[in-house]
Amino acid sequence: MDAPRTSRYHEVYARAQRDPAGFWADAAQAIDWFEPPRGVFDPAAGIYGRWFVGGVCNTCFNAVDRHVAGGRGGQAAIIYDSPVTQTRRTISYAELLTEVKALAAVLRDFHGREYSAPIDRDTRFFADLGLASIDAVVLGETLEARYGRSLPFGDLMADLGRRTDRDLRVGELVDFLSVHLNES
């Protein structure tokens, strides 16, 4: 059994408060960059400023690939534990990398092509159309921009999390949008 460790939280937090630019410059050293940033923060760049000006990195590589390359492939990357469905699943970095590569290959194969199968009320939004839940979020943001108000996609995603069949049928999405877009 490992000995208890003392948290460095307060020390790290104090440093971030005392010297934000230095703190984040040091943190940026732990990221693999295609192009390192020219600066840590530019307060004049837009309403909120811009962090890591000119820096280019691949978030997925930093979150997954480099952990496998660094020998952590067998370590848990995602732990899914649902008390609602009584489902528990652990996905290692190596397994996640395999899944990410498979998805990347599918996206590459479909690049520039339209979905050609017939779409009806029973078409499964995620499985049949090859979409992910992030697509529902993007759809929600797009509709919010168009209609000027947000839609409760969190409710829809939470409902999907409680189901054993997590595929959202196009008809369900249409019904959901119809109800929420027609509300005053």
C-alpha positions in Angstrom: 0.0 0.0 0.0 1.3 3.4 -0.9 2.0 6.0 1.8 -0.4 8.9 1.9 0.7 11.9 -0.2 0.5 15.5 0.9 -1.4 17.6 -1.5 0.4 20.5 -3.3 -2.8 22.2 -4.2 -2.4 25.3 -2.1 1.2 25.8 -3.2 0.3 25.4 -6.9 -2.8 27.6 -6.5 -0.7 30.4 -4.8 1.9 30.3 -7.6 -0.9 30.5 -10.3 -2.3 33.6 -8.4 1.0 35.2 -7.9 2.4 34.8 -11.4 -0.3 33.6 -13.9 1.8 34.1 -17.0 4.8 32.2 -15.5 2.6 29.5 -14.1 1.0 28.9 -17.5 4.3 29.2 -19.4 5.6 26.3 -17.2 2.4 24.3 -17.7 2.7 24.8 -21.5 6.1 23.0 -21.3 4.2 19.7 -20.5 2.3 19.9 -23.8 3.6 18.6 -27.1 3.3 21.5 -29.6 3.5 21.4 -33.4 4.4 25.0 -33.2 5.2 26.4 -29.7 3.4 29.6 -28.7 5.1 32.9 -29.3 3.6 34.2 -26.1 1.7 33.0 -23.1 -1.2 35.6 -23.0 -2.1 38.6 -25.2 -4.7 40.7 -23.3 -5.3 42.9 -26.4 -6.4 39.9 -28.6 -10.2 40.1 -28.4 -12.6 40.6 -25.6 -11.1 37.8 -23.4 -7.6 38.0 -24.7 -5.8 35.0 -26.2 -3.7 32.3 -24.4 -0.7 30.6 -26.0 -0.6 33.0 -29.0 0.6 31.3 -32.2 0.8 27.8 -30.6 -0.5 24.8 -32.5 -1.1 21.5 -30.8 -3.2 18.4 -31.3 -5.4 18.0 -28.2 -6.2 14.3 -28.9 -2.5 13.5 -29.2 -1.8 15.2 -25.9 -4.7 13.5 -24.2 -4.2 10.0 -25.6 -1.3 9.1 -27.9 1.5 10.5 -25.8 0.4 8.5 -22.8 0.6 5.2 -24.8 4.0 6.3 -26.2 5.1 7.1 -22.7 4.4 3.5 -21.4 1.0 4.2 -19.8 -1.1 2.3 -22.4 -2.5 -0.1 -19.8 -3.5 2.6 -17.4 -7.2 3.7 -17.2 -7.9 6.7 -19.4 -11.7 6.6 -18.9 -13.8 5.1 -16.1 -17.5 5.0 -16.8 -19.6 4.2 -13.8 -23.3 4.6 -14.0 -25.4 4.0 -10.9 -28.5 4.3 -13.1 -27.7 1.5 -15.5 -25.4 -0.4 -13.1 -22.8 -0.2 -15.8 -19.1 0.1 -15.1 -16.4 0.1 -17.8 -12.8 1.1 -17.8 -11.0 2.0 -21.0 -7.2 2.0 -21.1 -5.2 4.6 -23.0 -4.2 1.8 -25.5 -7.9 0.8 -26.0 -8.9 4.4 -26.4 -6.1 5.0 -28.9 -7.4 2.0 -31.0 -10.9 3.5 -30.9 -9.7 7.0 -31.8 -7.7 5.6 -34.8 -10.7 3.6 -36.0 -13.0 6.7 -35.8 -10.3 8.7 -37.6 -10.2 6.1 -40.4 -14.0 6.2 -40.7 -14.0 10.0 -40.9 -11.3 9.9 -43.5 -13.2 7.4 -45.5 -16.4 9.5 -45.4 -14.6 12.9 -46.0 -16.5 14.7 -48.7 -19.2 12.1 -49.2 -22.8 12.4 -48.3 -24.7 9.9 -46.3 -26.5 7.9 -49.1 -28.8 5.5 -47.2 -32.4 6.6 -46.7 -33.0 8.5 -43.5 -36.4 8.0 -41.8 -37.8 8.2 -38.2 -36.2 4.9 -37.3 -32.7 5.8 -38.5 -30.4 5.7 -35.5 -28.8 9.1 -35.1 -25.5 8.0 -33.7 -25.0 4.4 -34.9 -26.5 4.6 -38.4 -25.3 8.1 -39.2 -21.9 7.5 -37.7 -22.2 10.5 -35.4 -21.1 11.0 -31.8 -22.8 12.8 -28.9 -20.6 15.8 -29.7 -22.5 16.2 -32.9 -25.7 16.7 -30.9 -23.9 19.4 -28.9 -22.8 21.1 -32.1 -26.3 20.8 -33.5 -27.7 22.3 -30.3 -25.2 25.2 -30.6 -26.1 25.8 -34.2 -29.9 25.8 -33.5 -29.3 28.1 -30.5 -27.5 30.6 -32.8 -30.3 30.3 -35.4 -33.3 30.6 -33.0 -31.7 32.8 -30.4 -32.2 30.5 -27.4 -30.7 27.4 -26.0 -32.3 24.0 -26.2 -32.0 21.5 -23.3 -29.8 19.0 -25.1 -28.4 18.1 -21.7 -31.8 16.6 -20.8 -31.7 14.6 -24.0 -28.2 13.3 -23.4 -29.0 12.5 -19.8 -32.0 10.5 -21.1 -29.7 8.6 -23.5 -27.4 7.8 -20.6 -30.2 6.1 -18.7 -31.2 3.8 -21.5 -29.8 0.4 -22.3 -30.4 1.2 -26.0 -28.5 4.5 -26.3 -29.2 5.1 -30.0 -31.3 8.1 -30.6 -33.7 7.7 -33.5 -34.1 10.5 -35.9 -37.8 10.6 -35.1 -37.0 11.2 -31.4 -34.7 14.0 -32.3 -37.3 15.6 -34.6 -40.0 15.3 -31.9 -37.6 16.8 -29.3 -36.7 19.7 -31.6 -40.4 20.2 -32.5 -41.4 20.5 -28.9 -38.6 22.8 -27.8 -38.5 25.0 -30.9 -42.2 25.6 -30.8 -42.2 26.6 -27.1 -42.6 30.4 -26.5 
